[in-house]
């Protein structure tokens, strides 16, 4: 970068030769010492020189950088935090930063990736031994020097031995770069320790391997939400490095490895497991600090650049779920309700999905029907089975979506035999429908026969993966297969289900495929959980747990399993939650502090277990500790699965009665009465799943009906 007329000729006696970069709060120059040594000199913008807090932060950066040796960083040569414009000079490191290099040249090859991962682990070991937490490790702060990566910019670092009462941590601001920050930097910034840098290391390695971060999103708020609660996107990370980044990206700091653990893993493949204590140990959890802040996070609408040399500093505000900004609604939106019913209808939609400007719903013998997101206008509808019959069923569900497409299943049912000897034979298929027209783009047959099984995600017989669909397959549903949606559903592989199993289900947790099979043997009931290789379908590993369990999803890097509500021996009470670490294969049974009734439906949403009862009671339980956070009467009868969004939880009844609860306390904030403009579904069922797009909430109710409301107007 060329020097400007306003740039100084020298700073602190060092001759300025060029500009290296600039940020929101300062400029970085290339300078030369009297002996000819090249330096990088950071100079604060004049308007911040009178900010006492900023000067204190700058002094802390200088002190932190000086505490760390120069082997893995840019050593401090000189500094003056009391100058009219504070400055700091470090040794100049030639070469590009990791972010620039990857943008120009693409992801690093495996061998180079290993060098960078090991170099950064060594750097963090050195930094942490000096009692410093960097707190802003990101690609722009990693210089690719000839002798290995160097970590730079300690502008928001904190010495590990600083008192919690440090005034600089009490300003209400959380500093960092959202895609590479740790969950605790959002939820509990006063308690950030060395483990935060390990999380950032994992995110940096994902970026180096793929050219994107594991939590990238166009919106800073969405990025923050993904960091705190979402699963990382690891597609493209070489298989040998996936365990490395998975360990780093554990949500809870205490489960992350140390730099020494990571170096041992890279050296000889040793997986760190400091808590291993035999199979299925019972863990007694100590009380933790309340984590209310975790539930109320948002990135401020204008991201504040508090940076030196490109180091982003982001102000994080508490999210209330509402603001004075304009509502986020589809163009031309108005409140609406619509129905897609006929004389044979008897049940509700069980699932809807928003695709582009369309809301597509399925259920009650409807394969899919399309409504306008903005107005509710219905443009097309397709039955599950095109063959006319004189009865209806609850068949029909949405397996997944893609731009302009919705994936559903069809059942071309035929009759075998005549008269009293006739039997119904199903011919199931997965189809891709054009959302605009309802036209079938492609069809793949998945099962035939009297015992054929529908590829229904609601029954655990199908799951959407990033590049395809995992579905039950073959005659009598005795196999499972992967349908490649990038190749018109081509079956890439299929395998038989275990013959000895009582029943199996297919699930996708954090975009990864799992096969969960229940077994009833002479030695007792067990459940086998297998992680499937997406490329071949073969189990990568299998873990056997006691009891009949169902997988609810993934949280904090662990699979969450509960007693199977649909098992032959019905659950009378829920007493434990089981977690499974995919990296170490370690099972942990966590006792519930309060047993929950077996009639409850259990849902994992936003990192919390919600037990919903037919009488409207909802109980929030931590899957990590088993403690119940709150119990609330939602005022909604037979509530459906909770929808967690921002600071609220939404639930609805079969009649469309809606309630919004505070996510932290369970307090009912808003309610909306049910609707009587559609016949009630029989028999009585729980409310359907809700769909939220921006501020537009879509609520299925009654018989094949749905309405839309602005959540700001509840």
VEXMARNU-981626 format. One record per residue (C-alpha): residue in three letters; x negated, y negated, z negated. Coordinates in steps of 0.25 Angstrom, whole numbers, padded with zeros to 4 digits, always signed. Example, Ala and Ser with C-alpha at 12.3 -4.5 7.8 and 13.67 -1.06 7.14 Angstrom:
<sites>
ala-0049+0018-0031/ser-0055+0004-0029/
</sites>
This chain:
<sites>
unk+0000+0000+0000/unk-0005-0014+0003/unk-0008-0024-0007/unk+0001-0036-0008/unk-0003-0051-0010/unk+0003-0050-0024/unk-0006-0038-0028/unk-0017-0041-0038/unk-0032-0040-0033/unk-0036-0033-0045/unk-0030-0027-0058/unk-0038-0026-0071/unk-0051-0028-0063/unk-0047-0017-0053/unk-0047-0021-0038/unk-0034-0018-0032/unk-0035-0012-0018/unk-0021-0007-0014/unk-0007-0004-0019/unk-0004+0011-0022/unk+0011+0009-0025/unk+0021+0001-0033/unk+0033+0004-0042/unk+0044-0003-0049/unk+0035-0008-0060/unk+0021-0009-0054/unk+0011-0007-0043/unk-0001+0003-0042/unk-0013-0002-0035/unk-0026+0005-0030/unk-0037-0002-0037/unk-0052+0000-0038/unk-0061-0002-0050/unk-0075-0009-0050/unk-0082+0005-0048/unk-0073+0008-0036/unk-0063+0018-0043/unk-0049+0018-0037/unk-0038+0015-0047/unk-0023+0015-0047/unk-0018+0002-0054/unk-0004+0000-0059/unk+0001-0014-0061/unk+0014-0017-0067/unk+0023-0027-0060/unk+0023-0041-0067/unk+0038-0041-0070/unk+0036-0029-0080/unk+0023-0035-0087/unk+0032-0042-0097/unk+0040-0029-0101/unk+0034-0025-0114/unk+0041-0011-0113/unk+0034-0009-0099/unk+0021-0013-0104/unk+0022-0003-0115/unk+0026+0008-0105/unk+0014+0004-0097/unk+0005+0005-0109/unk+0010+0018-0112/unk+0007+0023-0097/unk-0007+0018-0099/unk-0009+0025-0112/unk-0002+0038-0107/unk-0011+0039-0094/unk-0023+0036-0102/unk-0020+0048-0112/unk-0020+0058-0100/unk-0033+0062-0094/unk-0036+0059-0079/unk-0037+0073-0074/unk-0022+0074-0070/unk-0018+0059-0070/unk-0023+0046-0065/unk-0032+0041-0077/unk-0031+0027-0082/unk-0043+0018-0079/unk-0038+0005-0085/unk-0025-0002-0089/unk-0020-0015-0095/unk-0006-0014-0101/unk-0007-0028-0106/unk-0010-0035-0093/unk-0001-0045-0087/unk+0003-0034-0078/unk+0000-0021-0084/unk-0009-0011-0076/unk-0016+0002-0077/unk-0027+0008-0068/unk-0028+0023-0066/unk-0038+0031-0057/unk-0032+0031-0043/unk-0029+0045-0038/unk-0029+0046-0023/unk-0018+0054-0016/unk-0003+0054-0015/unk+0006+0056-0026/unk+0014+0069-0025/unk+0027+0063-0021/unk+0021+0056-0009/unk+0013+0068-0005/unk+0025+0077-0005/unk+0034+0066+0003/unk+0023+0066+0013/unk+0018+0080+0014/unk+0030+0089+0009/unk+0030+0098-0003/unk+0017+0104-0008/unk+0013+0118-0004/unk+0013+0128-0016/unk-0002+0128-0018/unk-0002+0113-0019/unk+0010+0113-0027/unk+0003+0122-0037/unk-0008+0113-0038/unk+0001+0101-0041/unk+0009+0109-0051/unk-0003+0113-0059/unk-0009+0100-0058/unk+0003+0093-0064/unk+0004+0103-0075/unk-0010+0100-0079/unk-0008+0085-0078/unk+0004+0087-0087/unk-0004+0095-0097/unk-0014+0084-0098/unk-0004+0073-0099/unk+0004+0081-0110/unk-0009+0084-0118/unk-0012+0069-0118/unk+0002+0067-0125/unk+0008+0061-0113/unk+0022+0064-0106/unk+0022+0058-0091/unk+0037+0058-0090/unk+0036+0054-0075/unk+0029+0065-0067/unk+0034+0064-0053/unk+0028+0066-0039/unk+0024+0051-0038/unk+0016+0053-0051/unk+0008+0065-0046/unk-0004+0061-0038/unk-0010+0072-0029/unk-0025+0070-0032/unk-0036+0079-0025/unk-0039+0086-0039/unk-0024+0088-0042/unk-0011+0080-0046/unk-0013+0068-0055/unk-0001+0063-0063/unk+0000+0048-0063/unk+0009+0037-0069/unk+0012+0038-0084/unk+0021+0026-0084/unk+0032+0032-0092/unk+0024+0043-0099/unk+0025+0044-0114/unk+0015+0049-0124/unk+0020+0062-0130/unk+0017+0056-0144/unk+0024+0043-0143/unk+0035+0042-0153/unk+0049+0044-0149/unk+0052+0030-0154/unk+0043+0024-0143/unk+0051+0012-0139/unk+0048+0015-0124/unk+0056+0027-0125/unk+0068+0020-0131/unk+0072+0010-0120/unk+0083+0020-0115/unk+0075+0022-0102/unk+0071+0035-0096/unk+0059+0035-0087/unk+0055+0044-0076/unk+0058+0048-0062/unk+0072+0056-0062/unk+0068+0068-0052/unk+0056+0071-0060/unk+0061+0068-0074/unk+0064+0079-0085/unk+0078+0080-0091/unk+0073+0075-0104/unk+0069+0062-0098/unk+0083+0059-0095/unk+0090+0065-0107/unk+0080+0063-0118/unk+0069+0053-0113/unk+0064+0051-0128/unk+0060+0065-0129/unk+0052+0067-0116/unk+0040+0076-0118/unk+0030+0083-0109/unk+0040+0093-0104/unk+0046+0082-0096/unk+0033+0081-0088/unk+0035+0096-0085/unk+0049+0094-0080/unk+0043+0083-0071/unk+0032+0092-0066/unk+0042+0103-0062/unk+0050+0092-0054/unk+0037+0087-0047/unk+0032+0101-0043/unk+0046+0103-0037/unk+0044+0090-0029/unk+0030+0094-0025/unk+0036+0108-0020/unk+0048+0103-0013/unk+0047+0088-0010/unk+0059+0085-0020/unk+0062+0085-0034/unk+0070+0096-0041/unk+0081+0086-0045/unk+0081+0076-0034/unk+0094+0068-0031/unk+0098+0055-0024/unk+0103+0050-0037/unk+0094+0047-0050/unk+0106+0051-0059/unk+0108+0064-0051/unk+0093+0067-0052/unk+0093+0065-0067/unk+0105+0074-0069/unk+0098+0085-0061/unk+0086+0083-0069/unk+0093+0085-0082/unk+0103+0095-0078/unk+0101+0100-0064/unk+0093+0112-0059/unk+0081+0108-0051/unk+0081+0110-0036/unk+0069+0119-0033/unk+0071+0124-0019/unk+0058+0123-0011/unk+0049+0125-0024/unk+0040+0137-0021/unk+0044+0149-0029/unk+0031+0150-0036/unk+0033+0136-0042/unk+0048+0137-0045/unk+0046+0143-0059/unk+0036+0132-0062/unk+0046+0121-0059/unk+0057+0128-0065/unk+0049+0128-0078/unk+0046+0114-0077/unk+0060+0110-0074/unk+0067+0116-0087/unk+0077+0106-0092/unk+0073+0107-0106/unk+0059+0102-0110/unk+0056+0114-0119/unk+0057+0124-0108/unk+0047+0118-0099/unk+0033+0123-0098/unk+0020+0116-0102/unk+0010+0112-0092/unk+0001+0123-0097/unk+0013+0133-0095/unk+0014+0127-0081/unk-0001+0129-0078/unk+0000+0143-0083/unk+0012+0146-0074/unk+0005+0140-0062/unk-0008+0148-0065/unk-0002+0162-0068/unk+0013+0161-0067/unk+0015+0162-0082/unk+0029+0157-0085/unk+0030+0149-0098/unk+0040+0154-0107/unk+0037+0148-0121/unk+0051+0153-0127/unk+0050+0167-0122/unk+0055+0176-0134/unk+0060+0189-0127/unk+0072+0191-0119/unk+0085+0184-0123/unk+0080+0177-0136/unk+0090+0169-0143/unk+0085+0154-0145/unk+0089+0146-0156/unk+0089+0131-0151/unk+0085+0120-0160/unk+0095+0108-0160/unk+0091+0098-0149/unk+0093+0083-0148/unk+0106+0079-0142/unk+0105+0077-0127/unk+0116+0067-0124/unk+0107+0059-0115/unk+0105+0070-0106/unk+0120+0070-0103/unk+0120+0055-0100/unk+0110+0052-0089/unk+0110+0044-0077/unk+0099+0037-0069/unk+0102+0022-0068/unk+0109+0018-0055/unk+0096+0009-0052/unk+0084+0017-0055/unk+0074+0008-0061/unk+0060+0009-0056/unk+0051+0007-0068/unk+0039+0013-0061/unk+0024+0011-0059/unk+0018+0016-0046/unk+0031+0023-0042/unk+0034+0029-0056/unk+0049+0029-0056/unk+0056+0025-0069/unk+0071+0028-0070/unk+0080+0022-0080/unk+0090+0033-0085/unk+0104+0028-0090/unk+0114+0035-0098/unk+0125+0040-0089/unk+0139+0038-0093/unk+0146+0045-0081/unk+0152+0031-0077/unk+0147+0018-0072/unk+0151+0005-0066/unk+0146+0009-0053/unk+0156+0012-0041/unk+0162+0026-0042/unk+0155+0037-0034/unk+0167+0042-0026/unk+0168+0048-0011/unk+0171+0037-0001/unk+0185+0034+0000/unk+0188+0041-0013/unk+0202+0041-0020/unk+0207+0049-0031/unk+0215+0061-0025/unk+0221+0075-0027/unk+0223+0086-0016/unk+0228+0100-0015/unk+0225+0111-0005/unk+0236+0121-0009/unk+0246+0130-0002/unk+0257+0139-0006/unk+0248+0150-0009/unk+0239+0142-0018/unk+0238+0146-0033/unk+0224+0141-0038/unk+0215+0130-0039/unk+0202+0126-0032/unk+0191+0132-0040/unk+0179+0124-0034/unk+0177+0111-0026/unk+0165+0105-0020/unk+0162+0091-0014/unk+0155+0092+0000/unk+0152+0078+0007/unk+0166+0071+0007/unk+0173+0084+0004/unk+0179+0092-0008/unk+0180+0106-0004/unk+0188+0115-0014/unk+0190+0130-0014/unk+0199+0140-0022/unk+0212+0147-0022/unk+0210+0154-0009/unk+0205+0141-0003/unk+0191+0143+0003/unk+0189+0128+0004/unk+0197+0116+0006/unk+0192+0102+0009/unk+0196+0088+0002/unk+0191+0075+0004/unk+0182+0070-0008/unk+0188+0056-0006/unk+0203+0058-0003/unk+0206+0073-0006/unk+0211+0075+0008/unk+0211+0090+0012/unk+0205+0093+0026/unk+0204+0108+0026/unk+0206+0121+0018/unk+0202+0135+0020/unk+0207+0148+0013/unk+0197+0158+0007/unk+0204+0169+0016/unk+0210+0165+0029/unk+0219+0178+0029/unk+0233+0174+0024/unk+0238+0181+0011/unk+0249+0180+0001/unk+0241+0178-0011/unk+0231+0168-0016/unk+0218+0169-0024/unk+0208+0160-0031/unk+0197+0163-0020/unk+0189+0152-0014/unk+0177+0144-0019/unk+0166+0135-0015/unk+0152+0142-0015/unk+0144+0129-0012/unk+0143+0117-0002/unk+0133+0111+0007/unk+0133+0098+0015/unk+0146+0099+0024/unk+0149+0114+0019/unk+0156+0121+0009/unk+0153+0136+0006/unk+0165+0145+0002/unk+0169+0159+0003/unk+0180+0166+0012/unk+0187+0179+0010/unk+0193+0185+0023/unk+0202+0195+0016/unk+0207+0207+0023/unk+0216+0219+0020/unk+0211+0233+0021/unk+0222+0244+0022/unk+0237+0243+0023/unk+0249+0242+0013/unk+0246+0246-0001/unk+0232+0251+0003/unk+0227+0238+0008/unk+0216+0231+0001/unk+0210+0217+0002/unk+0196+0216+0008/unk+0188+0203+0006/unk+0178+0197+0016/unk+0171+0186+0009/unk+0162+0176+0016/unk+0155+0163+0012/unk+0158+0152+0022/unk+0152+0138+0024/unk+0164+0128+0027/unk+0162+0114+0034/unk+0167+0105+0023/unk+0173+0095+0034/unk+0181+0105+0042/unk+0182+0118+0033/unk+0176+0125+0045/unk+0168+0138+0042/unk+0153+0135+0046/unk+0148+0149+0043/unk+0153+0162+0036/unk+0145+0173+0029/unk+0152+0186+0025/unk+0149+0190+0010/unk+0157+0201+0006/unk+0168+0211+0011/unk+0176+0222+0005/unk+0186+0225-0006/unk+0177+0221-0017/unk+0170+0209-0009/unk+0167+0197-0018/unk+0169+0183-0015/unk+0157+0174-0015/unk+0163+0165-0025/unk+0154+0156-0033/unk+0165+0155-0044/unk+0163+0170-0047/unk+0148+0170-0046/unk+0148+0177-0032/unk+0142+0165-0024/unk+0132+0154-0027/unk+0127+0142-0019/unk+0112+0141-0018/unk+0105+0129-0011/unk+0103+0137+0002/unk+0114+0147+0002/unk+0125+0155-0006/unk+0122+0167-0015/unk+0135+0176-0014/unk+0140+0189-0017/unk+0139+0198-0004/unk+0142+0211+0003/unk+0153+0222+0001/unk+0160+0221-0012/unk+0151+0210-0016/unk+0139+0219-0020/unk+0128+0210-0015/unk+0124+0195-0016/unk+0118+0187-0004/unk+0112+0173-0001/unk+0119+0166+0011/unk+0110+0155+0017/unk+0119+0143+0019/unk+0108+0136+0027/unk+0110+0148+0037/unk+0125+0149+0038/unk+0126+0158+0026/unk+0116+0169+0032/unk+0114+0180+0021/unk+0099+0179+0018/unk+0099+0191+0008/unk+0109+0199+0000/unk+0107+0209-0012/unk+0116+0219-0019/unk+0121+0215-0033/unk+0116+0224-0044/unk+0124+0236-0044/unk+0124+0238-0059/unk+0130+0224-0062/unk+0144+0222-0067/unk+0144+0209-0060/unk+0135+0199-0053/unk+0136+0184-0051/unk+0128+0175-0042/unk+0124+0161-0047/unk+0115+0149-0043/unk+0109+0142-0054/unk+0100+0130-0051/unk+0102+0134-0036/unk+0095+0148-0039/unk+0102+0161-0037/unk+0105+0171-0048/unk+0112+0184-0049/unk+0119+0187-0062/unk+0124+0201-0064/unk+0131+0207-0077/unk+0128+0222-0081/unk+0135+0231-0091/unk+0126+0242-0095/unk+0126+0252-0107/unk+0116+0243-0113/unk+0125+0231-0113/unk+0129+0220-0104/unk+0119+0212-0097/unk+0117+0201-0086/unk+0106+0201-0076/unk+0102+0187-0070/unk+0094+0187-0058/unk+0087+0175-0051/unk+0088+0178-0036/unk+0078+0174-0026/unk+0085+0165-0016/unk+0077+0170-0004/unk+0079+0185-0006/unk+0090+0186-0016/unk+0081+0196-0025/unk+0081+0193-0040/unk+0069+0185-0044/unk+0071+0189-0058/unk+0082+0196-0067/unk+0085+0194-0081/unk+0095+0202-0089/unk+0103+0196-0100/unk+0112+0202-0111/unk+0127+0201-0109/unk+0136+0197-0097/unk+0132+0183-0093/unk+0135+0173-0082/unk+0126+0162-0077/unk+0132+0148-0078/unk+0120+0141-0072/unk+0107+0135-0075/unk+0103+0124-0085/unk+0089+0119-0090/unk+0082+0129-0080/unk+0090+0141-0087/unk+0101+0150-0082/unk+0113+0148-0092/unk+0121+0161-0094/unk+0134+0164-0102/unk+0142+0176-0105/unk+0150+0180-0093/unk+0165+0175-0095/unk+0169+0185-0084/unk+0163+0197-0090/unk+0171+0209-0092/unk+0170+0207-0107/unk+0175+0193-0109/unk+0167+0183-0117/unk+0174+0180-0130/unk+0164+0170-0134/unk+0151+0163-0129/unk+0140+0165-0138/unk+0127+0162-0131/unk+0122+0156-0118/unk+0110+0163-0111/unk+0099+0155-0103/unk+0090+0161-0093/unk+0077+0155-0089/unk+0074+0158-0074/unk+0059+0155-0076/unk+0056+0164-0088/unk+0069+0173-0087/unk+0071+0171-0102/unk+0085+0173-0107/unk+0089+0165-0119/unk+0103+0167-0126/unk+0107+0154-0133/unk+0118+0156-0144/unk+0130+0146-0142/unk+0130+0138-0155/unk+0145+0139-0154/unk+0152+0151-0147/unk+0161+0148-0136/unk+0174+0155-0133/unk+0174+0165-0121/unk+0186+0159-0115/unk+0178+0147-0111/unk+0172+0145-0097/unk+0157+0141-0098/unk+0151+0131-0088/unk+0137+0126-0087/unk+0137+0112-0082/unk+0126+0101-0084/unk+0118+0110-0093/unk+0129+0112-0103/unk+0138+0124-0105/unk+0153+0120-0105/unk+0163+0130-0112/unk+0177+0126-0107/unk+0189+0133-0113/unk+0204+0134-0107/unk+0209+0124-0118/unk+0200+0113-0113/unk+0189+0114-0123/unk+0175+0112-0118/unk+0162+0115-0125/unk+0148+0110-0121/unk+0136+0119-0125/unk+0121+0118-0122/unk+0116+0131-0115/unk+0102+0128-0120/unk+0106+0128-0135/unk+0120+0134-0136/unk+0125+0122-0144/unk+0139+0116-0141/unk+0138+0101-0138/unk+0153+0098-0139/unk+0167+0104-0137/unk+0178+0096-0131/unk+0193+0097-0128/unk+0193+0093-0113/unk+0208+0092-0113/unk+0207+0100-0100/unk+0214+0114-0100/unk+0206+0125-0094/unk+0195+0116-0090/unk+0187+0120-0078/unk+0171+0120-0077/unk+0166+0107-0082/unk+0160+0097-0072/unk+0148+0089-0078/unk+0145+0076-0072/unk+0137+0064-0079/unk+0142+0063-0093/unk+0155+0070-0091/unk+0161+0083-0090/unk+0174+0085-0081/unk+0183+0097-0083/unk+0197+0099-0077/unk+0209+0108-0079/unk+0216+0117-0069/unk+0227+0105-0068/unk+0216+0095-0065/unk+0215+0089-0079/unk+0202+0082-0080/unk+0193+0078-0092/unk+0180+0071-0092/unk+0171+0074-0105/unk+0159+0068-0110/unk+0147+0077-0107/unk+0140+0074-0120/unk+0151+0075-0130/unk+0163+0082-0123/unk+0172+0070-0126/unk+0184+0069-0116/unk+0182+0056-0109/unk+0192+0056-0098/unk+0204+0065-0094/unk+0213+0066-0082/unk+0226+0074-0082/unk+0229+0086-0073/unk+0237+0085-0060/unk+0251+0091-0058/unk+0251+0089-0043/unk+0246+0103-0040/unk+0252+0116-0045/unk+0244+0122-0056/unk+0235+0134-0053/unk+0239+0147-0058/unk+0234+0155-0066/unk+0228+0144-0075/unk+0213+0142-0072/unk+0202+0133-0077/unk+0200+0120-0070/unk+0192+0120-0057/unk+0178+0115-0055/unk+0177+0100-0053/unk+0169+0092-0042/unk+0163+0079-0044/unk+0157+0070-0033/unk+0152+0057-0038/unk+0164+0051-0046/unk+0174+0060-0039/unk+0179+0072-0047/unk+0187+0083-0040/unk+0196+0091-0048/unk+0203+0104-0043/unk+0216+0107-0050/unk+0229+0114-0048/unk+0231+0122-0035/unk+0221+0119-0025/unk+0221+0104-0029/unk+0210+0094-0032/unk+0209+0080-0036/unk+0198+0069-0037/unk+0196+0058-0047/unk+0185+0048-0050/unk+0179+0052-0063/unk+0177+0037-0066/unk+0192+0036-0067/unk+0196+0047-0076/
</sites>
